[in-house]
Amino acid sequence: MPFRSPFPDVVVPDTPLTDFVLAGAAAYPERPALVDGVTGHAITYAGLVEGSRRLAAGLARRGIRKGDVVAVYAPNLPEYAVVFHGVARMGAALTTVNPTYTPEEVSFQLKDAGARLLFTTEALLGRARVGATASGLPIEIATLDRADGVPSLQDVSIDTDPPVVAIDPVTDVVVLPYSSGTTGLPKGVMLTHRNLLANLVQIDRHEAAELRAIVGVLPFFHIYGMVVVMNLGLLRGSTCVTLQKFDLEAFLRILQDWPIDLAHIVPPIAVALAKHPVVEKYDLSGVRWLFSGAAPFGPQLTEAVQARLGVRVRQGYGMTEASPATHYTVAGADRPGKVGPLMASTEGRIVDPETGRDLGVGEAGEVWVRGPQVMKGYLNNPEATAKTVDADGWLHTGDIGVVDEDGYLEIVDRLKELIKVKGFQVAPAELEALLLKHTSIADAAVIGVEDGDCGEVPKAFVVARAPVTADAVMAFVEQHVAHYKRLRHVEFVEAIPRSPSGKILRRVLAQKEKERVRTS
C-alpha cells in the first residue's frame, strides 16, 4: 500500500504562476525583491512587476507567442526573475541553461528545446553566440546587462500592455529545465504552471520561517534554486540576496549582514561550514536553520555543522521531474541523515526493483512518488516519459530509500546510474559518447566514485585503440563539458563489460571499484 503524507492536502490555485507568485507585491512596492549580494544592485517588487510586464510586451512585439521557448544562460542576477516572469506572463516556456556550460552543451539544449530567443550576459556572450550558431536555429540573442552589438533586456522591453494570453495552468508548460532523469542524455522536463504552483503551495505550507531575506546562492537555472529559493522568496515577499557564483566569504557575509534565519545549501557548502577556518570570522548567530537538498548527507556532517554554528539542519528530497520537492522536514522535526516525510498531497511507495512488489517500513527499495508536482513529461520523448512516470502517475525516482515507522525517508543508494557531483547530475552516457569521439579510444564506460569534497566524481574506464595517456583523455573531455562533468580518474582496461544486448554493465565496474577501494 502507498505511504500517505501526514499533512492535510493543499488546494492548488487555478491561476497562472506569475499572478500567484507576485500577488502580494502591490502591498510592498518599494521593498527590494532581489539584491546582488556583491554590488548591491537591486530590483524592487514594483520594478519586478513592471519589468516583467514590459518584457512580456516586448517579447510579443518580437513575435514570441504562447508555447514558444525562450532560453536564459546566465548566473544568478536580479534580472533573472524579470526574465522568468516576463516569459511566464506570455504563456511561453523558459528553458534555463547552466551558465558553466560549454558552447557544445549550450547548442544541444537550445536545439533540443527549439529556443527562439536567448538571454545571456556580456561575460557569456561569446559562448552564447557559438552555441546559438551551432544549434542551426535562427536564435536572437539579448543580454541581461549591456554589451556592444546586441540588444539588452531594457531594449527588448517596451512600455505597453502585453497581449492577454489565456493560460491553462494544468497543461501549459512554464519552465523547461534539463535533467538526465534516471539515465541517458539530458532531457527537457516539461513543468506546467500547476506543477510549480503545487510545489510552492506545498513548501509554503510546511515552512514556518519568516523569510524576511533569503540567500540566493543556489543557481536559479537549477530547479532547487528556481523554485525553493527564488520563487518561494518572491511569494513570501522576501528579499532574495543573490550571488553569481559560490564564494564562501561572500556567502558568510550575507548570512551575517542580512536577516536570514533560514539558508538553503547543498552538501559541499555544509562541508565548508563545518570545516573551513574562515567561518570563525563571521557572526552567524542570526541563522536558525540550514536546509539542504539536491543530494543527501549523513548524521556525522549534520552534527558537525550544528555543533559549530548552533543551528538546526533540515533536509528535503526531490528531483527536477517533481518541481522539485516530494519530502520535506519541517522546523523542529529534523532527524540527522533523513529527508523528512512526504509533503502534503503527495503519496509514496517503496518498491522492490526486481519484483515490483511494494515494501514496508524498514525495507529498502526504489522510491516512487505521486502528486500534483510531478512533471507533464519529457519534451518530445514519450518513451523516456513512459519509463519514468507510469500509467498510474507514479514517478520512478531511481533512488533507493527506506521509510521508518514515522514516515521519514532515508536515501541509502541509487538505482539510477547518474553521478551526483556537488548535487549536480552527470550522465555517464553523455561522457561516454564524448570519449568515443577521441580517435585513440575504442570503447569507454563511466561511473561515479566516492569523493570527500564532491560526494562523487566521474571515473572513466577506457579501451585504447592507440597510445594515449590518462591526462590526455581528461584534457580532451575538459574542453567540451562544464567543470563539474570533468573526469577525475581514468583507468585503462582490456574490455568494457556488456550485456548480450550490448548494454554497458556499469554495476560490474562499480562493484570492482568498491572491492578495489576496500582492499587498498
N, C-alpha and C positions, 0 to 999 in steps of 0.2 A: 504493500500500500504506500502511496506517496506520503512524504512528510509535509506537514502544513506549517505555514508561518504562525508564530504565536501572537501576531499582531492583527488587529481588525483590518479588513480590506480598505483600500483607499478608493476614492472617487476620482477618476481621471477626467479633467475638464475637456469638453468638446470644443476646443479653440485652437487656433494656430499658435505655434510655440512662442513667437515673439510677443504676441498680445498677452500671453500668460506671464512670461518672464519679466517683462517691463511694465506690468500693470500698475505697480506701486510707484513708478518713477516720478509721476507728477507730484507726489507728496514731498519729495526731497530733490527738487531740480538742481540745486547748486551743490549737492553733495558729490564728491568725487566718486565716480563709478570705477574707474581704473586709473592707476598711477604707475608710471615707470619707476621702479624702486631705486634706480641709479640716477637718472636725470631729473626726476620729479615731474616730468611732463604728465599732465592729467587730462582726462575727459570726464566731465560731469554727467550726471544722469540726463539732464536736459540735452547736453551735447550728444550723448549716445542715441537718444531717441531721435533728435533732429538729424544726426549724421546718418543713421540707418534709413530714415525716411528719404533723405536726399540721394543716398546711394541707390536705393530701390528705384527711384525715379530715373536716375542716370543709367542704371542697368537696362531699364525698359527702353530708354532712348537709344541705347546701343543694340537693341534687338534681342536682349535676353528675355526669354519667356518662361512661363511655368513649365517645370520639368527639365529645363536646361541645367547644365552643370558648370559651376564656377569653381576654380581652384584657388587655394591660398597656400603659398610656400614661404613661410615667414616664421621668425621666432615670436615669443610672447611679447607683444606690444599692445598698448591700449587700443590702437586702431583695429586689432584683430576682432574685437567684439563688434565694432561697427560693420566690418565686412560680414561677419557671421550673421548678424541680424538684418542687415540690408539685403543679403541674398535670401534669407528665410522669408522676409516680407514679400518677396517677389514670387514665392512658390517654387523657386529654383532650389537645386541641391548644391551644397558646398562640399567639395572633396578637399580634405586637409592633408597637406603633403609635409612630411618630415623635413625640417629645414637643414638637416645634415645630409640629405640625400645627394648623391652624385647626379649629373645630368642624365645618365642612363636610367637611374631609378625614377627620376622625375618624368622622363619621357614615357616610361612604361605606365605610370599611373595616369598621366594626362591622356594618353591614347586609350587606355582601358576604360577610363571614366567618360571619355568623349567630351572633355572640357572645352569650353568656348572662350573663356577669359581666365587669365591667371594674375592674381595679385601676389607681389613679392616685395622685396626691399632692394635698395641700391646695392647693398653688400652682396646680395644673392643674385643680382640681375644677370651677371654673366652666365652662371649655371642655368638660370631660368630660361634664358634665350636659347642656349644649346639644347636643353631638354625639350622646349616647345617646338623648335625646328625639327628635331629628330622624331617627334611624335607624328609628323606628317599632317597635322591638323592646322587649320587657319586660326591659331590662338592669339588673341590680343593680349598684351602684357601691360600691366599698370603697377605702380609701386605704392606702398603704404606711406612712404616718405617721399622725398624729392630726388629725382635723378634726371640727368640730361637726356633728352631724346625720347622719353616715354611719358605718357600721362600719369599723373598721381591720383591718389584716392580723391583728393579735392577736385581734380579736373574731371573725373568720371562723374562725381556727384553734381546734381543740379537742384536748384531751389524751385521745385514744383511738386505737386502732389503725384505720387506714383499711381499707376492704374490700380483699380480694385481687382484683386485676384481671389477667386473662390478656391480656398484651400480645404481639402478633405484631410483632417488630421490623421485619420485611420490609414489611408492609403498613400498619401503624398509623402515622398522622401524629402527630408530636410538636410540630412548630412550623409556623406558617403566616405567615411574613413576606410582605410585599407587594413586588412588583417589576414593572416595566413590560416585562420581558423584552427583546425586540429592538425592540418598537414598541408603540403603543397605550396604553391606560389601565392603571393598576396592577392586578395580578392576584395572588391568593393562591397562593403557592408551597408545595405540599404536600411537606414534607420528613419522611421517616419516621425512626423510631429508627435503623434501619440506615444511612440516608443520613448522619446526623450521626456515628454510631459509626464508619463507614468513614472519614470525613474526619478525625476525631480520631485514629484509629489511624495514618492516613497521615502526618498532621503530626507526631505523637509520634515516629514512626519517623525522620523527617527532621530534627527539631530537636534539636541537641546541647546547646543552652544549658541550664544548670542550673535556671533559672527559680525561684529562691528567692522572688522577688517579681516581679510583673508589673503594669504600669501600665494601668489601665482607663480611658483617655481616649476611645477609640473607642466610639461609642454601642452599647449592648447590644441595642437594637432592630434594629440592622443586623447582617446575617449575619456580617460580619468580626469585630465586637466580641463577638457572641454566642458564636461557636464558637472562633475562633482565639485570643481573649483570655480571656473569662470561663470557658468550659468546658474549654479546654486547661489553663488555670491551675489549675482545680479538680482535673482529672485528675492533674496533676503534684504536687498538694499545695502549690501556691504560695500566697502572699498577694497577692490582687488589690487594688491600691490604686486606688480609683475617684475620678473627677471627674464632677460633674453636668453640667459644660459645659467646653469648652476655654478655659483661661486660661493664657497662656504661662508666667507666673511660677509659678503653682501646679504646672504640669506640670514645669517645671525643678526646682522644689524637691523633688518626688517623686523625680525621677531622681537628685538629689544625695543625698537622705536615706535612700533605701531601696536594698537590694542588688539593683538591676535591671541585669542585664548585657545583656538584650535588650528593646528597646522597640518596640512596634508603632505605626506612624504612618501618615499619609496625606500626599500631596504638599504641601498647604498648610502642614502642620506642618514639613515638610522645608525649605520656603522660609523660615519663621521661624527655624529653627535655623541656616540658612546666613547670614541677613542681619540679624536683629534684634540691636541692641547690648546688650540686657539679658542675652543669653546669656552674656556675659563675666563676669557677676556670680556664676555658679554653677560649682561643681566637678562636672563630668560625667565625671571620669576613670574611674568605675566602669562606665560604659556601654561595652560592646564592640561591639554590633551595633544597628543600626536596621533594622527590617523594614517595608516598605511594600507596601500592596495598594490595592484599590478603584479606582485609576487609575495608569497608569504614568508615570514621569518619566525624563528622559534623562540622558546621561553628564555634562553640564555641571553640573546641580544635584547629582547624586551626588558628583562630585568636590569641589564647593564644601563640602558637608556633611562629607565625610570629612576634608578638609584642615583645616577649622575645629575639629572635635571630636575628631579622632583615632580615629574609629570606622570600621567597615565597614558599608556599606549593602547590604542584600539586598532583593530584590523577589520577589513571588509574583503569581499571576494566578488569577482565577476569577470566579464570579458567584453570585448568590443561588441560582440553579437548580442549582448544583453544590455547595452546602452549606458553604463556597463554593470551596475551593481545588482547582485542577487542575494547576497548575505551581508549583514551589517551589524556591528557591535555598538549598542547604544551606550551612552555615558553611564558609568557606574556598574556596568555588567561585563567588563573586559575580562578575558581569560587568556593568559600568555600562550601564544602559539596557535590560537584558534581564531577563525574569521567570522564568528558570530552565527546567529540563527538566520533563517530565511526572512527576507523582507516582507512587508505587507503585500498581500495579493500575489504571493509567489509560492509555488509548490516545488518540491524537490524529491528526487529519487536517488538511491544508491543502487547501482545495477551491476551485476556480475558481467564483466565484459566478454566472458567466454560463453555463458549460457543464456544471458539476457534475463536472468532471474532477479527479482527485487530482493535486496538485502536489508537487514535491520540494523538496529542500534549496535555500534561497536564493530560492524563488519565493513571491510574496505572494498570499495567498488567504484565504478565510474559515476561521477556526479552528473545528474540530469536535472534541468530546471525548466519551469514553465511559468510564464507570466506576461503581463502586457508590455514589458520592456524588451521582450525577445524580438529580434530583427524580423523584417519583412522577408529577407533572403539576401543571397549574394547577387550582385549585378551580373546579368547575362550569363548566369551559371547555375541552372536548375539542378544539375547533377550534384554539384558541391552542396547546394542548399539542402537537397534531399538527404544527403549523408550527415548533415549537421543538425537539421531540425526535422524530426519525423512527422508523419502524417497526423499525429495527435498533438503536435505543437511542442514536443519535448526537445529542448536544446541539449545535445550531447556535448558536454564541455571538453572531454578528453582528459580531464584531471581525475585522479584517484583520491577519494576522500573517505573519511569516517565521521559519522554523526554520533554524538554522545547522547546520554539519556535526557539531557535538557535541550536537545536540538541544535547544539553548536557543532559547526563543521570544522574539521581539521583537514587540510590538504596534505597528503602524505607522499604522493608520487604523481607522475604524469604518464598517462596512456598515450597521449599525443606526442609527436616527435619534435615539436617546436623547442627551440633553445631560448631560454629567458636570460638575456644579458641586461643586468640592471633594470629589470622589469620590461624591457623591450623584446618583442618577438623577433626571432631569427629563424627562417625556414631553411632546413637543411637542403631541400630540393633546389632552392634558389642558388645557394653557394655551389652545389654540385653541378648545376647547369653551367655556371660560370667557369668552374675549374675545367670542364670538358672542352672549353674553348681554347685552353692552353695547348699549344702544339706538342708539348712534351708529355702530356698527361693522357693516358689511355682510358683510365677509369678512376672514379673517386666516390667517396662517401663521407658525410659529415655528421658528427654527433656533438652533443653538449657534454662538457666535462666540468666537474666542480671547480670553483674558483673562489677564494676567500673574499675578494673585493667585489666581484661582479655577480656572484651566485653561480653562474655558468658562463662558459666561453666556448666558441666553436673550435673543434678539432677535426682536421681532415685526414682521412686515410687515402693515400694516393698510389695508384699503379702507374709507374712511369713508362713511357714508350721511348724516351731518350733521356740522357743525363740532365738532371735538374736538381737544384738544392731546395731545402725547406724554406730558406729565406727568400728564394726567388718565387716560390709558389705563394708565400704570404704577401710579398710585394705586388705580385700580379693581382691578387684579389683586392688588396688595399686600394688600387687605382680605380676600382669600379663600384665600391659599396660604401655606405655610411660607416662611420667609425665603429659602431657597436657590432657590426656584422663581420669585422675583420677576423681572420683566422689567428688564433693564438698558438696553435700547435699543429704540426704536420708530421705524420708517420707514413713511411713508405712500406707498402705491402705487396705481396705477390698477386693477390686477387681480392676482390670485394665479394663478401658473402651475399648470395642472391637466392631467392626462391625459384622454384621451377618456372614460374611465370616471368622471371627476370626482375622482380622487385628487390630492392636493396634491403637486406636484413639488418637494419641498424641496431636492433636489440642484441644481436650477436656481438657486434662491435662494442656496444655499451657494456655488456656483461664481461667481455675480455678486458675492457678498460678498468672496470671495478676490481677485477681479480688482480690486475697489474698493480693498481694503487694499494690494494690490501697486502700484497706480498713485498712491496718495495720498501 
